[in-house]
Amino acid sequence: MNLKLRPLCRNGRKYWESIDVEQLVSVIIPIYKVEAYLKRCVDSVLAQTYTNLEVILVDDGSPDGCGAICDSYAEQDPRVRVIHKVNGGMSDARNAGLKIASGEYISFIDSDDWIDSGYIFSLVQKIEETNSDFVISGITYVYENLRTQKKAIPQSTDTVQLVSNSLMGYACNKLYRKVLLDKANILFKDMTLREDLFFNLTILARAPKLKYEIVNECGYYYIQRQSSSLHSRQEVPAETVCNFLEELKKLLEELDKHQYRSTEIYNYVAYTLLTDNILKNIYRNRKLNCSLRYVSKLFSSVSRSDLRLAYAYNWLFKTTWFTSKVRVHILYVLFWKIKIGKKNHEN
């Protein structure tokens, strides 16, 4: 056994922790048009105190200098492997990395994010101590004004709470046992919406005796760029939203078998998704009539049984009002449209 020591200080007391570093960790980084951020990301991975790494850089047909940067890292460090492929999107790039990964554990990192030096160590330590199938870390959000916000996870958090606080909606703050993914034949599904959430829920559905644990540290730095903010995202067609919800229903039928409170999960995901896409339309168009046309199309695409839940979840609209620049009268119209739809259904 090859043990590595890490100094820690908690409550004013210094001590050392040890961990077996024989287990290889494959770190998969999908890359597309992030030339300004890529070196910071890769450098943070190569500087990990846990050194037994396989770093897989997946150049997803990036048109800038990312491909050359990847190749230079491979020349400098034997732990780095590079895949150059035709652009196929985030899910396709991650799947390409998974297919060649040889590690005992899998970690995903987005190419504009970074991790602190003890991040991998803390995840491996937790997964080995608890013999878990995967572990979930807290996140530090980094905004363009350099303001940061930590999002830790209480140890008592259950699956529904993880979904409702968005931390099951990421693949990048977790460490997975590769054998778990291989046995259940789990890959990322090519979807326009919530690919990471669907991936994690698929794991829960296909592994009935799954065990996961929480790491309270927030060593993953998730950058919030203007180019990925609400008002600059592409509008998602109403039909796409509806199709995603239908796929989610099918998946959650499998979760029902394992008592994961799938109805609560569906309710939350459905109406955060609806809220998000309604607001994206409002930001893009800035016109009441145009936004209402989108809302009408969206709601006509979603089943009436689903629409009933909007009234119970109208707090999502209230929350969004406080965190956005949308005009108040638009949200009033949205709220009353849902309320009227509920009454019509009841009648």
WOLINWO-V200512 format. One record per backbone hydrogen bond with DSSP energy under -0.5 kcal/mol. CO is the residue of the C=O (numbers start at 1). NH is the residue of the N-H. E is the energy in kcal/mol with one decimal. If there is no record, write none. Layout:
# WOLINWO-V200512
{{CO:NH:E} {CO:NH:E}}
This chain:
# WOLINWO-V200512
{{1:3:-0.8} {2:21:-2.9} {4:19:-1.3} {6:17:-2.3} {8:15:-2.3} {10:13:-2.1} {13:10:-2.2} {15:8:-3.0} {17:6:-2.5} {19:4:-2.2} {19:21:-0.6} {24:26:-0.5} {24:104:-1.9} {24:105:-1.7} {25:27:-0.6} {25:54:-2.6} {26:28:-0.6} {26:107:-2.7} {27:29:-0.5} {27:56:-3.0} {28:30:-0.5} {28:109:-2.1} {29:58:-2.5} {30:111:-0.8} {31:60:-2.6} {34:37:-1.7} {34:38:-2.0} {37:41:-1.7} {38:42:-2.7} {39:43:-2.8} {40:44:-1.6} {41:45:-1.3} {42:46:-2.6} {43:47:-1.3} {45:48:-1.6} {49:51:-0.8} {51:53:-2.3} {52:25:-2.0} {54:27:-2.9} {54:56:-0.7} {55:57:-0.7} {55:81:-3.1} {56:29:-2.8} {56:58:-0.7} {57:59:-0.8} {57:83:-2.8} {58:31:-2.8} {58:60:-1.0} {59:61:-1.7} {59:85:-2.4} {65:69:-1.9} {66:70:-2.5} {67:71:-2.1} {68:72:-2.0} {69:73:-1.8} {70:74:-1.9} {71:75:-1.7} {72:76:-1.3} {73:77:-2.2} {77:80:-1.9} {79:55:-2.4} {81:57:-3.1} {83:59:-3.1} {83:85:-0.5} {89:93:-2.2} {90:94:-2.5} {91:95:-2.5} {92:96:-1.9} {93:97:-1.8} {94:98:-2.5} {95:99:-2.0} {96:100:-0.7} {97:100:-0.8} {97:101:-1.0} {104:178:-2.3} {105:26:-3.0} {106:176:-2.6} {107:28:-3.1} {110:113:-1.9} {114:221:-3.0} {116:119:-1.9} {117:49:-2.6} {118:122:-2.3} {119:123:-1.7} {120:124:-2.7} {121:125:-2.6} {122:126:-1.8} {123:127:-2.4} {124:128:-2.1} {125:129:-2.3} {126:130:-2.1} {127:131:-0.7} {127:132:-1.2} {133:177:-2.3} {134:213:-1.4} {135:175:-1.8} {136:215:-3.3} {138:220:-0.7} {139:141:-0.6} {139:151:-3.3} {140:222:-2.6} {141:149:-2.1} {142:224:-3.4} {143:146:-2.4} {147:143:-2.8} {149:141:-3.1} {151:139:-1.8} {154:157:-1.8} {158:162:-2.3} {159:163:-2.0} {160:164:-2.6} {161:165:-1.9} {162:167:-0.8} {162:168:-1.5} {163:166:-1.5} {166:169:-1.5} {167:170:-0.5} {171:108:-0.6} {171:174:-0.9} {173:137:-3.2} {174:108:-0.6} {175:135:-1.9} {176:106:-2.8} {176:178:-0.5} {177:180:-0.7} {177:181:-1.2} {178:182:-2.7} {179:183:-2.6} {180:184:-1.5} {181:186:-2.6} {182:185:-0.9} {185:187:-0.6} {189:191:-1.2} {194:198:-2.2} {195:199:-2.1} {196:200:-2.4} {197:201:-2.6} {198:202:-1.9} {199:203:-1.6} {200:204:-1.8} {201:205:-2.2} {202:206:-2.2} {203:207:-1.3} {206:208:-0.5} {207:210:-1.7} {211:133:-3.5} {211:134:-1.2} {213:136:-2.3} {214:216:-0.5} {215:138:-1.1} {217:138:-1.8} {219:116:-2.2} {219:221:-0.6} {220:140:-3.2} {220:222:-0.7} {221:114:-1.5} {221:223:-0.8} {222:142:-2.4} {223:225:-0.8} {224:144:-0.6} {225:228:-1.4} {226:229:-1.6} {229:232:-1.2} {229:233:-0.8} {230:233:-0.9} {235:237:-0.5} {237:240:-0.5} {237:241:-1.7} {238:242:-2.3} {239:243:-2.5} {240:244:-2.2} {241:245:-2.1} {242:246:-1.9} {243:247:-2.2} {244:248:-2.7} {245:249:-2.1} {246:250:-1.8} {247:251:-2.1} {248:252:-2.6} {249:253:-1.3} {250:254:-0.8} {251:254:-0.9} {251:255:-1.3} {252:256:-1.9} {253:257:-0.6} {254:257:-0.9} {255:258:-1.7} {255:260:-1.1} {256:259:-1.4} {261:265:-1.6} {262:266:-2.9} {263:267:-2.7} {264:268:-2.1} {265:269:-2.5} {266:270:-3.1} {267:271:-1.7} {268:272:-1.9} {269:273:-2.1} {270:274:-2.1} {271:275:-1.6} {272:276:-2.5} {273:277:-2.1} {274:278:-2.2} {275:279:-2.3} {276:280:-2.0} {277:281:-1.7} {278:282:-1.9} {279:283:-2.7} {280:284:-2.2} {281:285:-2.4} {282:286:-2.6} {287:291:-2.3} {288:292:-2.6} {289:293:-1.9} {290:294:-1.7} {291:295:-2.4} {292:296:-2.7} {293:297:-2.2} {294:298:-2.9} {295:299:-2.9} {296:300:-1.9} {297:301:-1.0} {298:301:-0.6} {298:302:-1.0} {303:306:-0.5} {303:307:-1.8} {304:308:-1.5} {306:309:-1.4} {307:310:-1.5} {307:311:-0.6} {308:311:-0.6} {308:312:-0.7} {309:313:-1.5} {311:314:-1.3} {313:316:-2.0} {314:317:-0.8} {314:318:-1.5} {315:319:-2.8} {316:320:-2.3} {317:321:-2.0} {318:322:-1.3} {319:323:-0.9} {320:323:-0.5} {321:324:-0.7} {327:330:-0.7} {327:331:-1.3} {328:332:-2.1} {329:333:-1.8} {330:334:-2.4} {331:335:-2.9} {332:336:-2.6} {333:337:-2.3} {334:338:-2.0} {335:339:-2.4} {336:340:-2.9} {337:341:-2.2} {338:342:-2.3} {339:343:-2.1} {340:344:-2.8} {341:345:-1.9} {342:346:-2.2} {343:347:-2.0}}
